[in-house]
Structure formats: structure tokens, C-alpha cells
Amino acid sequence: MTAPQQLSDIDQAALSWFVANRGDDADAPGFARWQAADPRHGDAYARIENLWGSASFAGAAKRARPRHRGVAAATTLGLALCLTLGMGAGLRLTGTTLAWPADHATWVGQIAATTLADGSTVTLDSGSAIDVVMTDKGREIRVLRGRVFVAVAPDDRPLRVLSGDAEIRDIGTSFSVMRDDAGEHVAVADGVVDIGTPAAGARIVRAGQAGALVAGQLTPVRAINTLESFAWTQQRHYFSNQPVAAVADELRRYHRGWIVIANDRAAGVRISGGLNLSDPVAAMEELARLSGTRLTRVSDRVLILR
């Protein structure tokens, strides 16, 4: 396996000086001494100056800026990405997300199970959040963010899961519900669920099947590979004949930083395998090996597949 690449110490120092020189803490004498110490310092600084204002940097800085990070840090990251990838590279970046204020929530990279008052078990995927309401008449789980797996305990009270506009009613089962930008998705490991809305109607989804509500419409029920669909509950990701870009998109859910695909050819290569979600950096190294690409680490928070 090709060793991950790192940004050079000289380039890192040049980035730091460039950002400092644009701020209130500029140190002109110190900068002059640094430039004079090695001719490579001036060359590195000139490369960064050339990148500043380029379309590549503008896109990288805009898409790579994390939440609660200062302008200087975002500038450094954007320039680092451009410097590492080259000005012509196409970038696909993904950012961190924070834990959600809720009854139960997980940070990015954390997968945690909790037992509810009725004995049901809910496993929260990375960066997920739920609210729970238990009354004499019913049980309700509201998915605020991310994905959950629910193993429903027997109880006379009905249980329903609310996610966006969708309502999923349990009919004695274990199943997952995921909420993303596309809509609401349900996959059933055991038993049967009913997914629907007052406007769209309802649809039965059985064990080994998945269904979804996308743009207010119910999609056709489809068969799933249950090993792949629920492996995340055991901190694994299994995939068969999937594009590299799709596998990287899944890994980004567990990485507290950025994953960049800068190799358009490799992005579409289909691969099969299994990855450990508890170590996204090692998983990306394995993905690079499987796809015949190289992994560059600006840091453990910024991983670039080239």
C-alpha cells in the first residue's frame, strides 16, 4: 500500500507566514529572516501568492470552511488543498457536523446504543439525534438528524417513528430510519413496518426490504442486502460493486474533518470490500489501496484521494 502523503514542512510554514502577513499579527522582520534562511522558502511563498485569488482556491476555501473556524484557518485550509492538489484538480469536499441538542445524540464518528424506558433499543449512527416521548397511549421517536436502528420491545402501546414528513409505524420489528437531504429512508431487518404520510398514503415494507419518502412521494419498495444495510451498527461498512465516490461519501459520515476526491477517474471505479468505521483514516488508506490511488494527508482531518 502506498504511504499517505503529507504537505511538506516548508509549504506548511509558507502557509502560516502568508496568513500571518495578511492579519494584524504580521512580523515583517521574522518573515524576512525566514525567507533569507533558504531559497526554497521564497519559492514556496511565491506558489501560495499565485494560488491566492485563483478559482481553485476560491472554491476550496468556500467549500472547506468548517463551522466555528476563523477566517485565517479557513484560508490556510483552502490554500493547503490547492497547493496539494494543483490548480486544475476537481474537488469533492465534505465537512464536519456537530452533535444535535436532543434527548439522545451522537458526535461525528460515534455510534451508540441506548435502551428506552419501554425496553426498546435504539442505536444512533454517527452525528444523529432523536427525541423520545412515552405516554400511556403510545410511544414516539422523532428522528431529528442522521440514522437510527430501532429494536422494538413488545408493548401494548403502539410505536411510531417520525422523520421529517414521514411516519413509520412498527408492526413488531427491528428497522432503521435515516433522514438526509434527499428524504426519509427505512430499511427493515425483521418484521414489518408501515411508512407514509397523509398526503402520499402508506406503503408496507417487510424484512429484507427498504422504502423511502423523497420529495413528498413514496418510492417503490426494493430488496436490500441486510448485511450491508445494517453493518454500521457494528461499526463496519460492507459494499459490493460500489463506486469509490459512494464509499467515500459513506466514510465522511464518520470522519471529523474533510474527505476530498481529486481523482475523477478513480471516483467512478467500482470496488467491493469492508471497512472499519471506527478508524476513518485507516479506512481511507484501505480505500486508496482498493482503488489503486494515493492518499494525501494534509492532516488526519484533511484526507485527499488522488
JOQUIJO-V236298 format. One record per residue. N is the residue number from 1. PHI is phi as a letter, one per 30 degrees, with the letter a starting at -180 (* if undefined). PSI is psi in radians with two decimals (NA if undefined). D_LAST is the distance of its C-alpha to the last C-alpha in whole Angstrom. Layout:
N:PHI:PSI:D_LAST / N:PHI:PSI:D_LAST
This chain:
1:*:2.31:14 / 2:d:2.32:12 / 3:d:2.46:12 / 4:d:2.50:10 / 5:c:2.63:10 / 6:c:2.65:13 / 7:d:2.43:14 / 8:d:2.74:17 / 9:d:-0.65:20 / 10:d:-0.78:21 / 11:d:-0.69:19 / 12:d:-0.77:20 / 13:d:-0.72:23 / 14:d:-0.70:23 / 15:d:-0.78:21 / 16:d:-0.77:24 / 17:d:-0.69:27 / 18:d:-0.81:26 / 19:d:-0.73:26 / 20:d:-0.68:29 / 21:d:-0.34:31 / 22:c:-0.01:30 / 23:c:-2.97:32 / 24:d:-0.21:36 / 25:c:0.51:35 / 26:d:2.46:34 / 27:b:1.47:36 / 28:e:-0.80:36 / 29:d:-0.73:38 / 30:d:-0.67:35 / 31:d:-0.71:32 / 32:d:-0.72:35 / 33:d:-0.72:35 / 34:d:-0.75:31 / 35:d:-0.72:31 / 36:d:-0.32:33 / 37:d:-0.45:32 / 38:a:2.26:30 / 39:d:-0.40:29 / 40:d:-0.43:25 / 41:d:-0.78:26 / 42:d:-0.67:27 / 43:d:-0.76:24 / 44:d:-0.74:21 / 45:d:-0.67:24 / 46:d:-0.65:24 / 47:d:-0.70:20 / 48:d:-0.70:20 / 49:d:-0.65:24 / 50:d:-0.58:22 / 51:d:-0.54:19 / 52:e:2.21:22 / 53:i:-0.13:23 / 54:d:2.80:21 / 55:d:-0.62:19 / 56:d:-0.79:16 / 57:d:-0.74:17 / 58:e:-0.76:20 / 59:d:-0.74:18 / 60:d:-0.78:16 / 61:d:-0.71:19 / 62:d:-0.78:21 / 63:d:-0.35:18 / 64:c:-0.10:17 / 65:d:2.03:21 / 66:d:2.94:22 / 67:d:2.56:26 / 68:h:0.57:28 / 69:c:2.45:26 / 70:d:2.91:28 / 71:d:-0.72:27 / 72:d:-0.75:26 / 73:d:-0.71:23 / 74:d:-0.68:22 / 75:d:-0.81:22 / 76:e:-0.80:20 / 77:d:-0.79:17 / 78:d:-0.77:17 / 79:d:-0.66:17 / 80:d:-0.75:15 / 81:d:-0.80:12 / 82:d:-0.76:13 / 83:d:-0.68:13 / 84:d:-0.71:10 / 85:d:-0.50:8 / 86:j:2.70:11 / 87:d:-0.37:14 / 88:c:-0.05:13 / 89:d:2.48:9 / 90:d:2.38:10 / 91:c:2.41:10 / 92:b:1.97:11 / 93:c:2.66:13 / 94:b:2.49:16 / 95:c:2.99:18 / 96:d:2.78:21 / 97:b:2.73:24 / 98:c:2.82:28 / 99:d:2.68:30 / 100:c:2.41:33 / 101:d:2.06:37 / 102:a:3.07:38 / 103:d:-0.71:40 / 104:b:2.34:38 / 105:a:2.74:34 / 106:b:2.60:31 / 107:d:2.91:28 / 108:d:2.26:24 / 109:j:-0.18:24 / 110:c:2.33:27 / 111:b:2.16:29 / 112:b:2.49:33 / 113:c:2.52:36 / 114:b:2.54:39 / 115:c:2.20:43 / 116:d:3.00:44 / 117:d:-0.48:48 / 118:d:-0.03:49 / 119:j:-0.15:47 / 120:d:2.58:44 / 121:c:2.30:41 / 122:b:2.16:38 / 123:c:2.12:34 / 124:c:2.25:32 / 125:d:3.03:28 / 126:e:2.32:26 / 127:i:0.65:27 / 128:c:2.83:30 / 129:a:2.50:34 / 130:b:2.71:37 / 131:c:2.58:41 / 132:b:2.33:43 / 133:b:2.15:47 / 134:c:2.16:50 / 135:b:3.08:53 / 136:d:-0.40:56 / 137:c:-0.32:55 / 138:a:3.02:52 / 139:b:2.37:48 / 140:b:2.31:45 / 141:c:2.18:42 / 142:c:2.08:40 / 143:d:1.97:36 / 144:d:-0.53:35 / 145:a:2.50:31 / 146:i:-2.49:29 / 147:b:2.48:30 / 148:b:2.66:33 / 149:c:2.20:34 / 150:c:2.13:38 / 151:c:1.84:41 / 152:d:2.26:44 / 153:d:2.51:47 / 154:e:2.38:50 / 155:a:2.52:52 / 156:d:-0.42:55 / 157:d:2.38:53 / 158:d:2.65:50 / 159:b:2.33:47 / 160:b:2.60:44 / 161:c:2.21:41 / 162:c:2.26:40 / 163:b:1.89:37 / 164:i:-2.22:37 / 165:d:-0.18:39 / 166:d:2.52:39 / 167:b:2.18:42 / 168:c:2.06:41 / 169:c:2.23:44 / 170:d:2.41:45 / 171:b:0.92:47 / 172:i:1.41:47 / 173:a:3.13:43 / 174:b:2.37:40 / 175:a:2.88:37 / 176:c:2.63:34 / 177:b:2.26:33 / 178:b:2.38:30 / 179:c:2.11:30 / 180:b:-3.00:27 / 181:d:-0.46:27 / 182:d:-0.55:28 / 183:l:-2.58:31 / 184:c:2.36:33 / 185:b:2.36:32 / 186:b:2.42:34 / 187:b:2.37:34 / 188:c:2.17:37 / 189:d:-0.63:37 / 190:a:2.42:41 / 191:i:-2.57:43 / 192:b:2.51:43 / 193:b:2.87:42 / 194:b:2.11:43 / 195:c:2.40:41 / 196:l:-3.10:42 / 197:b:2.80:44 / 198:e:-0.61:47 / 199:d:-0.67:46 / 200:c:-0.20:43 / 201:i:-2.78:46 / 202:b:2.78:45 / 203:b:2.43:43 / 204:d:2.35:43 / 205:b:2.18:40 / 206:c:3.03:41 / 207:e:2.36:39 / 208:i:0.22:36 / 209:b:2.87:36 / 210:b:2.65:34 / 211:b:2.96:35 / 212:a:2.79:34 / 213:c:1.93:35 / 214:b:2.18:33 / 215:h:0.68:35 / 216:i:0.05:38 / 217:c:2.45:38 / 218:d:2.31:38 / 219:d:2.81:36 / 220:d:2.50:37 / 221:d:2.43:37 / 222:b:2.74:34 / 223:d:2.59:34 / 224:b:2.81:31 / 225:d:1.87:30 / 226:d:-0.54:32 / 227:d:-0.79:30 / 228:d:-0.68:26 / 229:d:-0.56:28 / 230:c:0.15:30 / 231:d:-0.46:27 / 232:d:-0.47:26 / 233:d:-0.32:30 / 234:c:0.34:29 / 235:i:0.61:26 / 236:b:2.68:24 / 237:b:1.95:22 / 238:c:2.48:22 / 239:b:2.58:21 / 240:b:2.09:22 / 241:h:0.82:20 / 242:c:2.54:18 / 243:d:2.58:15 / 244:e:-0.70:12 / 245:d:-0.66:12 / 246:d:-0.69:16 / 247:d:-0.74:15 / 248:d:-0.66:13 / 249:d:-0.64:15 / 250:d:-0.72:18 / 251:d:-0.52:16 / 252:d:-0.41:16 / 253:d:-0.34:20 / 254:c:-0.02:20 / 255:c:2.18:18 / 256:d:1.17:20 / 257:l:-2.43:17 / 258:b:2.45:14 / 259:c:2.17:11 / 260:c:2.28:9 / 261:c:1.96:7 / 262:c:0.28:5 / 263:b:1.66:5 / 264:d:-0.57:9 / 265:d:-0.82:10 / 266:d:-0.49:8 / 267:e:-0.57:10 / 268:c:-0.06:13 / 269:d:2.32:13 / 270:c:2.33:16 / 271:b:2.88:16 / 272:b:2.61:19 / 273:l:-2.83:20 / 274:b:2.46:21 / 275:b:2.65:19 / 276:c:1.96:21 / 277:d:-0.28:21 / 278:d:-0.20:23 / 279:b:1.41:20 / 280:d:-0.56:17 / 281:d:-0.83:15 / 282:d:-0.62:16 / 283:d:-0.70:15 / 284:d:-0.60:12 / 285:d:-0.71:12 / 286:d:-0.67:14 / 287:d:-0.69:11 / 288:d:-0.72:8 / 289:d:-0.78:12 / 290:d:-0.57:13 / 291:c:-0.04:10 / 292:i:0.53:10 / 293:c:-3.08:6 / 294:c:2.53:5 / 295:c:2.14:6 / 296:c:2.26:7 / 297:c:1.81:11 / 298:d:-0.63:13 / 299:a:3.13:15 / 300:d:-0.27:16 / 301:d:-0.34:16 / 302:b:1.85:13 / 303:c:2.24:10 / 304:b:2.09:6 / 305:c:2.11:4 / 306:b:NA:0
